[in-house]
């Protein structure tokens, strides 16, 4: 084509990127790779092929790790961890800076190798992925530098097992490794079976950076290797990015192990376009949201929700724009859509569309070339219940529906079991900032999509997982409080004496559900006796029906999350004041139930009052943040309530109850609290205080009954968003296992009493939502 013809047609020409350097690197390494363990590359063992998805060409032979390889890697990480922690954050920072510079130095090689191995367009790897990799190491070098001063009460977890997917091989590696080693942990990382090459190149730059042996270890292989890492007894934390199904299995496999766990899982993110949006800009944003990386993005804007008044025009313009997309050789810098990562993934996408798209209209305005490619696809006319609107396709497939009102837009957007990301398009900033907090998503982009930065937390909720990566909030996943724990000892309630002494009239303590006293559904109760053999009263034996009723009441009190922080503070202060007025009564009750001294009983009541006042103070003090992201705009980190928290209290009759209620409701949550297994009457007395303190019905619900019998129901309930347990009963494993039903957050004691700070309680009481708001014309 001549220059004249190019100007007349405005057609793209070829702009090929040379793969010579990347192929030379492969050849220099014999195109055969062992693992990276203890700072050295191991001998090549049994191998599998790594292929270029665009051509089917074999790029290299990669070692399949055995249990012995994983054991060796974990041992190397464990041996290196204490020394790596001991050198301090400032020393660690120098190594992270070196890694960041070396990523930049080898940026072109990384980009081409990523494109060859993954199939993504070279311009995406070159302009988006690799710069962000370097940014993460630079940012977390700074975090390491500041750790000793800014996080003096936090310590590393130990050895971190990290399992990453194939859609962003090097970027996911950086998201996992950078914060982990910055905080003094060591890692054993498994890259995806399809895309191990850039991880192996990164292993080499670890050596170039002089990183101490064993700090970073990389083992390659299939899913079986990931299972070995998850199950290994010497690993202290698992960080997984991948499918929801696998994340659920990991949650169950790690239950009761004491391992810290973060999961970044699937998504079905809504892309909401209001009628006042700049349509052309919204379409360009949508092309980026769904066709970037061939739609193989967990936070892809795969569900288009467009206001009905502009839907026809929007779809027509979108189809015309899709017709201009170029699909083909990923190493061509003019290509918009590259190859699907593997024929197996291509087959899955194709099958999903062929079997489930009948209820809508399929638009594919541009054809895909032969090979592992799938054409950009729009499916219109779908209903919210259609499987393609609910299931993650993980390909360049956009499904669309319409809405009429703002309320309907929120309802349709939240009609999913996922909660990773969302985009809102409107020229009305008031509308955007009204909608953003209402969307069930960990990240919301206003008039944009796919905005990421190391300073801004990223992560989801619901079945998109839990935990954050990036920012100060992301460091919590790689640190723990510096507190010395002691084993919890279960106290024994006093038995019924042979000669029963009854004091006063019978007091039948009920449960507290929806602001009302409620008899146990089981119809059973048990006596509570003093150390002197007196019958103090009866408490109900709770059952699964009582839990269900309490959760329903808590769900009905959703307005509490919308109440102002000032109002919540006033009510907490009021609860504290009313408890203080009855402190002598509560102290006497505690002394009678437990047999403790009068002084200790008074101190427990004092502690409970202080806890209420402390978290009343925190109601309007837990600030969000405006993150310093590299753009003309702001990324707002907003603290939001989790929703409904189920909590098993420790065996301090009053303080154990108040300690879970106060921080939870201070941050706008509702609580279903199961009182102490041994000493319940103080909790049933406490609801009298709540009744006189203007607390809305359903915000706090109190159940009495055996913890081990109620744990399964609480943890498995689909309308509970988090479960805490400080019980002396052995229920931590059960809670973590059952929580996999909807991947709710858990916070359990694993049989240890640790004495958490107010900041720890607050961090467990909120979800951080990042709202990106670009500005300027």
Buried (B, 14 or more C-beta within 10 A) or exposed (E): EEEEEEEEEEEBEEEEBEBEEBBEBBEEBEBEBBBBBBBEBBEBBEBBEBBBBBBEEEBBBBBBBBEEBBBBBBBBBBBBBEEBBEEBBEEBBBBBBBBBBBBBEBBBBBBBBBBBBBBBBBBBBBEBBBBBBBBBBBBBBBBBBBBEEEBEEBBBBBBBBBBBBBBBBBBBBBBBBBBBBBBBBBBBBBBBBBBBBBBBBBBBBBBEBEBBBBBBBBBBBBEEBBBBBBBBEEBBBBBBBBBBEBBBBBBBBBBBBBBBBBBBBBBBBBBBBBBBBBBEEBBEBBBBBBBBBBBBBBBBBBBBBBBEEBBEEBBEBBBEBBEEBBBBBBBBBBBBBBBBBBEEBBEBBEEBBEEBBEBBEBBBBBEBEEBBBBBBBBBBBBEBEBBBBBBBBBBBBBBBBBBEEBEBBBEBBBBBBBBBBBBBBBEEEEBBBBBBEBBBBBBBBBBBBBBBBBBBBBBBBBBBBBBBBBBBBBBBBBBBBEBEEEEBEBBEBBEEEEEEEEEEEEBEBBBBBBBBBBEBBBEEBBBBBBEEBBBBBBBBBBBBEBBBBBBBBBBEBBEBBEBEBEBBBBBBBBBBBBBBEBBEEBBBBBBBBBEBEEEEBBBBBBBBBBBBBBBBBBBBEBEBBEBEBEBEBBBBBBBBBBBBBBBBBBBBBBBBBBBBBBBBBBBBBBBBBBBBBBBBBBBBBBBBBBBEBEBBBBBBBBBBBBBBBBBBBBBBBEBBBBBBBBBBBBBBBBBBBBBBBBBBBBBBBBBBBBEBEBBBBBBBBBBBBBBBBBEEE
